[in-house]
Amino acid sequence: MPPLRATLDPLVIAEWNRRIGVCKRSTWWLPYVICGGLAASVAVCLMAPRYTPHVIASMMLVALIAGGSALVSWSVALCPHCGRKPRGTFERGSPLTIDFCRHCFYWLVDPRSPR
């Protein structure tokens, strides 16, 4: 198998950085909502144990809404060159850890810069 070579295009790298910035700005509040909801749930369960099933149901709803919001906001993290998700079909992980697009072989971060 011949070695793979990725193409270095500064415009693609700049657009990828912009898209990742948009994703980060749109999801900054998620950890605060989840931790605040968890703290409120524990407090309610300790003060009024009879409301425990309601608290569990409301926490599930908060987690569902927060997870859906994260999925929607990170769905814009598509390769600026080919418009597909930069990871392969069965690869998982954060878009923040991707170096190049697996489909078009364009660098998404500058390989010469330290991480």
N, C-alpha and C positions, 0 to 999 in steps of 0.2 A: 504494500500500500504506500503510495507516495506521501510525503509530508504535507500537511495542510498549512496553508498560508493565509493569514487574515489581512484584510485591507485596512490601512490606516487613513481615515478621512476625518479631519478636524470638525467638519460640519456635523457629521453623524455623532461624534463624541459630544459636541456642544448641545445638540438636540437631546441626546440621551440624558445628560446632566440636568437639562431643563425639565424633562419629564419626571425624572427621579425626584427633583426638588418639589414639583407639584404634588407628587404622591406623598412625600414626607410632610408637606404643609397641610395636606388634607386629612392626615391620620394622626396628628400629634396628640389629639385629645383622647384617643382610644384607651391608653393605659390608665388615665385618670378616671374615666367613666367606669371601667371595670373594677379598679381598686376602690373607688368610692361606693359603687354598688355592693361590692363584697363587704365592705366595712359596715354599710347601712344594714345589710342583711344579717350580719352577725349580731349587731346591736338590737335589731328588732326581735330576732330569735331568742336572745338572752332576756329581753325585757318582757316579751309576750310570746311564750312558746306556742300558744294556740294558733298563731299566724304563720307558723313554719311552712306549711304547704303553700300558702300564698306567696311567701317570700321566695321559696324555691322556684315557683312558677314565674315570678317577676324577674328573678335573676336569669332564668333561661331565656326569657324574652329580651333582656338587655344584652346577653351574650349573642343571641341571634341577630339583633340589630347591629351591634358593633362588628360582628364578623362579616355580615353582609355589606356594611359600609366599607370595611377594609378591602373586601373582594372587588367592589365596584371601583374604589379609588386606585387600586393597584392594577386594574385591568387596562389602564391607559399606558402601562409600561411595556409598550411594543417597540420592536426594533425600528428606529427612524428610517432605515434603508429599505427593508423588505416589508415592514408592517406586520410581522408575525411575532409571537412570543419568543424571546431569545433563547429560552431553554428548550431542550428536546421534549418529546412527547411525554416520556415517563420520568423526567427529572423534576425534582421538587426543590424548593428553597426560595430564599428571598431574591428579588431582582437586584438587590444591592450588591450581591456577590458575583454577578455575572461579568466576565471580562470581554467576551465577544459573542456575537450571534451565531448560533449553531446552524442556522439555515443559509445565511448569505456570507458568513465569515468576515464580517466587518467588526473592527474593534469598537466597543462601546465605552471603554475607558482607555486613557493613554497608557500603553504598556511601559513607557519610559518613566512615568511618574510613580513615586512610592505611594502605597495605599495607606 
